[in-house]
């Protein structure tokens, strides 16, 4: 596995590979790799002749300085995981490489980025869109892989890629969960043992709601109450939002139908977890 730290070097590597007719799959991450990331790597490795993974904790997408500070960093372990997953290139730029002095362009995304994560984390999707476009321009992949766990993020990236004529296929990969249903996340490492035992309740409730709404149409209000009461009566978590949206437009809807997604954000102390299910 080759480790590349500069934008110019990855651009040279990528042009040479494309000239040689190789397809390139790309998986952007913020590190602290787990089996959810590994699933994206495996899809990319299976579908492309070369796979690039980037590890970059993107300060631009953190709206909260202490969250950025506390974000887990474990490069040594990440190197071993990437190596084991047969990644060809690990792109690990430092902050000065991505945002050198004088950097001043930000991509601002329209309505699809305005509710849910966009509302509760002001500036988050501008940061995500900016870094993803920079990374796609650096790696110039054939396809790029994103997790459905970050449901709105995938929608935002599809919008940006379409709007800015970036020639790259966006592939979304289903959420990987632990044996109790908790969506794997780098932030899970910050949960206490008690919180870790309670957090699977997020998915237990979402799964229950999905099953109920398959047989009867449910109003968004009923779903919101069921979820919020379920979390707040049986765990120490606090619900930041539960939104029931159209899976394509991400606009809020009043009653469920096929093609609806339920998105949630729940705080356990100072750790914020997100999850979603599609009906
Ligand atoms: P992150 O390092 O958290 O920025 O995540 C990098 C990529 O991995 C994003 O596309 C995430 O959506 C994806 N990802 C994170 N957790 C999971 C998971 N549990 N299952 C599938 N994909 C995931």
Boltz pocket constraint, residues with backbone or C-beta under 6 A from the ligand:
constraints:
  - pocket:
      binder: B
      contacts: [[A, 28], [A, 29], [A, 30], [A, 31], [A, 35], [A, 36], [A, 37], [A, 39], [A, 40], [A, 145], [A, 146], [A, 147], [A, 148], [A, 149], [A, 150], [A, 173], [A, 174], [A, 175], [A, 176], [A, 177], [A, 183], [A, 184], [A, 185], [A, 186]]
      max_distance: 6.0
